[in-house]
Amino acid sequence: MPAYTPDSDLELLFDPSFIPNSFKESLPEDLHIRPLASTDVGRSHFPVLSVLSPSPTPSDKAYTAHFHKLRTINESVAHSGLPPTYVVIAIVNKENDQIVATGTVFMEWKFLRGLSLVGHIEDIAVDKKVQGKRLGLRVVTALTEISEALGAYKTILNCSVDNIPFYEKCGYKQKEREMARYKEPAPMPQQRL
């Protein structure tokens, strides 16, 4: 079993200080929450994401390149004194150094509401082996708190009708309707090497 890797030994997507200490301290001792790391392709990131939809694991090289695109954007806005755009968190099992839950909040600058900021929650996923332990609730709560701390006037998400009761437990309310248009035929994912 791999040993747990401390944050200081990882290349992280954003500054971990954006994750509230109170939230970190509320997790059971065998779990740790942190930003996504450049090497998380080897820590079950994609098997966990596959609970949402088919998510083939990319090569290490493609994963790292994609991670660096997101990190470059975060670093660019940080140099301007702005909050990160891509906030992807991972809850890691310390016993085996594997991701057991993950989620994203994407921060969008708006022209509406006085040039405000909105958080969009995406890709909430919990490993099937640990579902029912309220990790999804913890991920949504952490992302919502981060979004609000970064200055979002609202945090929104899309979900299936079946998941509405879960998100209501997280403090969200049903509002409006979601619309989507998918390109046909579906484009093949590009893995840049």
PLY file of the C-alpha trace (Angstrom):
ply
format ascii 1.0
element vertex 193
property float x
property float y
property float z
element edge 192
property int vertex1
property int vertex2
end_header
0.00 0.00 0.00
1.36 3.44 -0.88
2.05 5.73 2.04
-0.08 8.84 2.42
1.50 11.75 0.56
1.45 15.07 2.45
0.36 18.22 0.61
3.88 19.65 0.83
5.13 16.82 -1.43
2.50 17.44 -4.13
1.99 19.91 -6.95
-1.51 21.21 -6.15
-4.07 22.92 -8.38
-4.61 25.86 -6.01
-3.48 27.10 -2.62
-4.84 24.68 0.01
-5.48 27.59 2.40
-8.70 28.22 0.43
-10.12 25.07 2.07
-11.48 26.14 5.49
-9.53 24.67 8.43
-12.79 23.98 10.23
-13.78 21.71 7.37
-10.42 19.90 7.36
-10.72 19.31 11.10
-14.27 17.94 10.79
-13.21 14.95 8.66
-12.54 11.56 10.25
-8.84 11.03 11.02
-8.38 8.52 8.18
-9.43 11.11 5.55
-7.74 14.25 4.24
-9.13 16.97 1.98
-6.88 18.88 -0.39
-6.73 20.44 -3.85
-6.34 18.10 -6.79
-2.70 17.11 -7.39
-0.84 16.67 -10.68
-0.28 12.98 -9.87
-3.87 12.11 -8.90
-4.36 10.10 -12.07
-2.55 7.38 -10.09
-4.77 7.89 -7.03
-8.08 6.69 -8.52
-9.31 10.09 -9.72
-10.87 8.64 -12.87
-12.31 5.47 -11.34
-14.10 7.73 -8.82
-15.31 10.08 -11.60
-16.65 7.06 -13.50
-19.58 6.86 -11.05
-20.93 9.89 -12.97
-20.34 8.75 -16.53
-17.81 6.66 -18.44
-14.44 8.23 -17.70
-11.57 6.37 -19.32
-8.31 7.05 -17.53
-5.97 9.17 -19.67
-2.25 8.59 -19.85
-0.14 10.13 -17.09
1.27 12.56 -19.64
-2.16 13.69 -20.90
-3.51 14.05 -17.35
-0.52 16.10 -16.24
-0.77 18.35 -19.32
-4.47 18.99 -18.64
-3.76 19.64 -14.95
-1.09 22.20 -15.92
-3.55 24.03 -18.21
-5.91 24.52 -15.28
-3.11 25.39 -12.87
-1.68 27.96 -15.33
-5.07 29.69 -15.45
-5.27 29.68 -11.63
-1.74 31.08 -11.33
-2.48 33.74 -13.95
-5.49 35.09 -12.07
-3.67 34.82 -8.72
-0.96 37.18 -10.05
-3.77 39.69 -10.64
-5.00 39.29 -7.06
-8.06 37.30 -8.14
-9.37 34.00 -6.74
-8.68 30.72 -8.54
-10.97 29.82 -11.45
-10.71 26.03 -11.15
-11.19 24.64 -7.66
-11.09 20.84 -7.74
-10.91 19.13 -4.37
-10.15 15.56 -3.42
-10.88 13.64 -0.25
-8.09 11.10 0.15
-8.06 7.93 2.24
-4.83 8.24 4.26
-4.51 4.46 4.61
-3.97 3.85 0.89
-3.41 7.37 -0.54
-6.39 6.99 -2.90
-9.12 9.50 -3.74
-12.52 8.48 -2.37
-14.48 11.65 -3.25
-14.00 14.67 -5.51
-15.80 17.73 -6.80
-15.26 20.99 -8.64
-16.40 24.57 -8.33
-15.72 26.74 -11.37
-15.68 30.46 -10.62
-17.27 32.66 -13.30
-16.96 36.44 -13.49
-20.27 38.04 -14.48
-21.26 41.41 -15.91
-24.56 41.12 -14.05
-25.15 42.08 -10.43
-22.41 44.65 -10.24
-19.70 42.65 -12.02
-20.13 39.77 -9.60
-18.80 36.24 -9.22
-20.77 32.96 -9.45
-19.62 29.49 -8.45
-20.67 26.51 -10.59
-20.44 23.15 -8.83
-19.66 20.21 -11.10
-18.56 16.57 -11.02
-19.46 15.56 -7.47
-18.34 11.94 -7.24
-17.89 9.48 -4.39
-16.29 6.05 -4.71
-19.02 3.39 -4.63
-17.21 1.57 -1.81
-17.69 4.53 0.56
-21.06 5.91 -0.53
-23.48 6.46 2.33
-20.83 8.00 4.61
-21.89 11.58 3.83
-18.74 12.31 1.80
-20.80 13.79 -1.06
-22.43 16.17 1.42
-18.98 17.10 2.73
-17.64 17.79 -0.78
-20.63 19.97 -1.71
-20.43 21.82 1.61
-16.70 22.45 1.22
-17.09 23.68 -2.36
-20.00 25.94 -1.39
-18.02 27.43 1.50
-15.01 27.98 -0.77
-17.20 29.60 -3.44
-18.76 31.97 -0.91
-15.40 32.78 0.68
-14.04 33.66 -2.77
-16.86 36.19 -3.15
-19.58 34.39 -5.14
-23.01 35.94 -4.68
-24.49 32.53 -5.52
-23.34 28.99 -6.11
-25.31 26.89 -8.56
-25.33 23.35 -9.91
-27.21 21.09 -12.29
-28.43 17.66 -11.23
-30.80 14.88 -12.20
-34.30 14.83 -10.74
-33.26 11.80 -8.66
-30.49 13.84 -6.98
-32.67 16.82 -6.01
-33.32 15.50 -2.45
-29.57 15.08 -1.89
-28.79 18.65 -2.96
-31.69 19.98 -0.88
-29.95 18.37 2.15
-26.89 20.41 1.13
-28.94 23.62 1.34
-29.73 24.05 -2.36
-33.17 24.88 -3.78
-34.66 23.87 -7.10
-34.79 26.89 -9.40
-35.31 27.31 -13.14
-34.69 24.46 -15.62
-31.53 23.12 -17.20
-31.09 23.05 -20.95
-28.33 21.25 -22.82
-27.30 20.73 -26.40
-24.88 17.97 -27.21
-22.85 17.94 -30.39
-23.86 15.07 -32.68
-22.08 12.88 -33.30
-20.30 13.15 -29.99
-16.71 14.28 -30.51
-14.00 11.84 -29.54
-12.01 13.01 -26.52
-8.66 14.47 -27.50
-5.75 13.15 -25.50
-2.90 15.48 -26.05
0.43 13.83 -25.55
0 1
1 2
2 3
3 4
4 5
5 6
6 7
7 8
8 9
9 10
10 11
11 12
12 13
13 14
14 15
15 16
16 17
17 18
18 19
19 20
20 21
21 22
22 23
23 24
24 25
25 26
26 27
27 28
28 29
29 30
30 31
31 32
32 33
33 34
34 35
35 36
36 37
37 38
38 39
39 40
40 41
41 42
42 43
43 44
44 45
45 46
46 47
47 48
48 49
49 50
50 51
51 52
52 53
53 54
54 55
55 56
56 57
57 58
58 59
59 60
60 61
61 62
62 63
63 64
64 65
65 66
66 67
67 68
68 69
69 70
70 71
71 72
72 73
73 74
74 75
75 76
76 77
77 78
78 79
79 80
80 81
81 82
82 83
83 84
84 85
85 86
86 87
87 88
88 89
89 90
90 91
91 92
92 93
93 94
94 95
95 96
96 97
97 98
98 99
99 100
100 101
101 102
102 103
103 104
104 105
105 106
106 107
107 108
108 109
109 110
110 111
111 112
112 113
113 114
114 115
115 116
116 117
117 118
118 119
119 120
120 121
121 122
122 123
123 124
124 125
125 126
126 127
127 128
128 129
129 130
130 131
131 132
132 133
133 134
134 135
135 136
136 137
137 138
138 139
139 140
140 141
141 142
142 143
143 144
144 145
145 146
146 147
147 148
148 149
149 150
150 151
151 152
152 153
153 154
154 155
155 156
156 157
157 158
158 159
159 160
160 161
161 162
162 163
163 164
164 165
165 166
166 167
167 168
168 169
169 170
170 171
171 172
172 173
173 174
174 175
175 176
176 177
177 178
178 179
179 180
180 181
181 182
182 183
183 184
184 185
185 186
186 187
187 188
188 189
189 190
190 191
191 192
